[in-house]
């Protein structure tokens, strides 16, 4: 990573399949700063999503090393998904309802960079999620919850 030039990267994060969904991202790095914009498909093996879309924007500070950079920063996001709650429904026999979440959290990890421009990233975005729609249908409303998006990405820098 050359901190003196603007680097643009595109990456995919299949690790989101574990929790809150895989993502595709574009990131921009210059000097000690990195920003990333992600499109998330909110489908995780441990979740109850029946489809939707999400966005996440992060701003990170980079500490460069010979093989990459450690990063720490924060981010905000929005996720719309159609939740599937087979045991509750919405009272009309429809087991689906919309969930609208805003996320606010920390982004941490390490980015390993190869000479060819390929990079691999390991880390996580850990956040507080404010769900301002779906919990109105539940007998146990949880408008604030914990959200974690693991990062095991592979990408290419230009």
C-alpha positions as CSV (number, residue, x, y, z in Angstrom):
1,X,0.0,0.0,0.0
2,X,1.5,3.3,-1.1
3,X,0.2,5.9,1.4
4,X,1.1,8.7,-1.0
5,X,-1.3,7.7,-3.8
6,X,-5.0,7.2,-3.9
7,X,-5.9,3.6,-4.1
8,X,-9.3,2.3,-5.1
9,X,-10.3,-1.3,-4.2
10,X,-13.2,-3.6,-4.9
11,X,-13.8,-6.5,-2.5
12,X,-16.3,-9.2,-1.7
13,X,-17.1,-10.4,1.8
14,X,-18.7,-13.9,1.8
15,X,-18.2,-14.2,5.6
16,X,-21.4,-12.3,6.2
17,X,-23.3,-15.5,5.3
18,X,-22.7,-16.5,8.9
19,X,-24.6,-13.6,10.5
20,X,-26.1,-10.6,8.7
21,X,-25.3,-11.1,5.1
22,X,-22.5,-11.0,2.5
23,X,-21.4,-7.7,0.9
24,X,-19.7,-6.1,-2.0
25,X,-17.6,-3.0,-1.3
26,X,-15.6,-0.2,-2.9
27,X,-12.9,1.4,-0.8
28,X,-10.7,4.4,-1.1
29,X,-7.3,4.8,0.6
30,X,-4.9,7.7,0.8
31,X,-2.3,8.4,3.4
32,X,-3.6,7.1,6.8
33,X,-7.2,7.2,5.9
34,X,-9.5,4.6,4.3
35,X,-13.2,4.9,3.5
36,X,-15.5,2.1,2.3
37,X,-19.0,1.9,0.9
38,X,-20.7,-1.5,1.1
39,X,-23.9,-3.0,-0.4
40,X,-25.2,-5.8,1.9
41,X,-27.6,-8.6,1.1
42,X,-29.1,-9.2,4.5
43,X,-29.2,-13.0,4.5
44,X,-27.3,-14.9,7.1
45,X,-27.4,-18.6,8.1
46,X,-28.1,-17.6,11.7
47,X,-30.8,-15.0,10.8
48,X,-34.4,-15.0,9.8
49,X,-34.3,-12.7,6.7
50,X,-36.4,-13.4,3.7
51,X,-34.6,-10.8,1.5
52,X,-33.7,-7.1,1.4
53,X,-30.8,-4.8,0.9
54,X,-28.4,-2.7,3.1
55,X,-25.7,-0.1,2.9
56,X,-22.7,0.5,5.2
57,X,-20.2,3.4,5.1
58,X,-17.1,3.4,7.2
59,X,-14.1,5.7,7.7
60,X,-10.9,4.2,9.1
61,X,-7.5,5.3,10.3
62,X,-4.7,3.1,8.9
63,X,-1.4,2.1,10.6
64,X,0.8,0.9,7.7
65,X,3.3,-2.1,7.9
66,X,5.4,-3.9,5.3
67,X,2.6,-6.4,4.5
68,X,-0.5,-4.2,4.8
69,X,-2.2,-2.1,7.4
70,X,-4.1,-2.3,10.7
71,X,-7.3,-0.2,10.6
72,X,-9.7,1.2,13.2
73,X,-12.6,3.4,12.6
74,X,-16.4,3.8,12.7
75,X,-19.3,3.5,10.4
76,X,-23.0,4.0,9.9
77,X,-25.4,1.8,7.9
78,X,-29.0,1.2,7.0
79,X,-30.6,-2.3,6.4
80,X,-34.0,-3.0,5.1
81,X,-35.1,-6.6,5.2
82,X,-38.2,-8.7,5.1
83,X,-38.1,-10.7,8.4
84,X,-39.6,-14.1,8.5
85,X,-41.2,-14.9,11.9
86,X,-43.0,-18.2,11.4
87,X,-44.3,-18.3,15.0
88,X,-45.7,-14.8,15.3
89,X,-46.7,-13.3,11.9
90,X,-48.4,-9.9,11.8
91,X,-51.8,-11.0,13.0
92,X,-53.2,-11.3,9.5
93,X,-51.7,-14.7,8.7
94,X,-48.7,-13.1,7.0
95,X,-45.5,-14.4,8.6
96,X,-43.4,-11.6,7.1
97,X,-42.8,-8.0,8.0
98,X,-40.4,-5.3,7.1
99,X,-37.4,-4.5,9.3
100,X,-35.7,-1.1,9.1
101,X,-32.4,-0.8,11.0
102,X,-29.8,1.9,11.4
103,X,-26.4,0.7,12.6
104,X,-23.7,2.8,14.4
105,X,-20.5,1.1,15.3
106,X,-16.7,0.4,15.3
107,X,-14.7,-1.1,12.4
108,X,-11.5,-2.9,13.2
109,X,-9.2,-5.3,11.4
110,X,-6.1,-5.9,9.3
111,X,-5.6,-5.7,5.5
112,X,-2.9,-7.9,4.0
113,X,-1.8,-6.6,0.6
114,X,0.1,-8.5,-2.1
115,X,2.5,-7.0,-4.8
116,X,-0.1,-7.8,-7.5
117,X,-2.8,-5.6,-5.9
118,X,-4.8,-8.5,-4.4
119,X,-5.7,-8.0,-0.8
120,X,-7.3,-10.0,2.0
121,X,-8.9,-8.4,5.0
122,X,-9.9,-9.9,8.4
123,X,-11.9,-8.0,10.9
124,X,-15.4,-7.0,12.0
125,X,-17.9,-4.2,12.2
126,X,-19.5,-4.3,15.6
127,X,-22.5,-2.0,16.1
128,X,-25.6,-1.0,17.9
129,X,-28.7,-1.5,15.6
130,X,-31.8,0.5,16.1
131,X,-34.8,-1.3,14.5
132,X,-37.5,1.3,14.0
133,X,-40.1,-0.8,12.3
134,X,-40.5,-4.5,12.8
135,X,-40.6,-4.8,16.5
136,X,-44.0,-3.1,16.7
137,X,-45.4,-6.5,15.7
138,X,-43.6,-8.5,18.3
139,X,-44.8,-9.4,21.8
140,X,-41.1,-8.9,22.9
141,X,-40.1,-5.6,21.3
142,X,-36.3,-5.0,21.0
143,X,-35.8,-1.7,19.2
144,X,-32.0,-1.7,20.1
145,X,-29.9,-4.8,19.5
146,X,-26.3,-5.8,18.8
147,X,-25.1,-6.1,15.2
148,X,-21.8,-7.7,14.0
149,X,-20.6,-8.1,10.4
150,X,-17.5,-10.2,10.2
151,X,-15.0,-9.3,7.5
152,X,-13.1,-12.1,5.7
153,X,-12.8,-10.3,2.4
154,X,-10.8,-10.7,-0.8
155,X,-10.3,-7.8,-3.1
156,X,-8.2,-6.0,-5.7
157,X,-6.7,-2.5,-5.6
158,X,-6.2,-0.3,-8.6
